[in-house]
Amino acid sequence: MISYARNMREVATYWAPTGADEFGQVTFATPVEVRVRWERLAVLFRTGDGVETSSTAVVYCTTPLALEGQLLLGTSAGADPTALPGTFEIRQVAESPDLKQARQLTKVYL
């Protein structure tokens, strides 16, 4: 069986959403590095509220990623991802298990 992770040759920084502050803005966990396959690709998709939009990139990962999280291709220790150039919001998440249900592939649209 071919592991999904074999093709995850790039490193990205992921900030998981943790809630909202007193102004309703998303707050984030400490950044973590994840192995990904990052494709700069424009794909039409629907957001969770049904709006059709286009992606800037599609990213594949074996780590679970959440809507409203932030991704940056490369490494960063910055606490606020919204203040960093090149950081993208995760706008749609799709997950697919392998045939044996042993591994999960996460596909996110930025």
DAHU-V458808 format. One line per field, one symbol per residue. ss: DSSP state (@ for helix, = for strand, . for the rest). phi: phi as a letter, one per 30 degrees, with the letter a starting at -180 (. if undefined). psi: psi as a letter, one per 30 degrees, with the letter a starting at -180 (. if undefined). Layout:
# DAHU-V458808
ss=???
phi=???
psi=???
This chain:
# DAHU-V458808
ss=...@@@@..======.====.....===...========....===.....===...====........====.......@@@...===..======......======.
phi=.ddedecccccbcbcddckbddciddcbdedbdbdbcccdacbdacdeciddbcdcabbcaccdbceidbbbdjcacddcddccdicbddcabbbbdddcicbcccbbcc
psi=kkkefegiflklkkjkkfakafggkklllkklkkkljkkjkjkklklfggkklklelkkklfkkklkflkkkjakkgkejfffkkgkkkjfkkkkkllfggelkkkkkk.
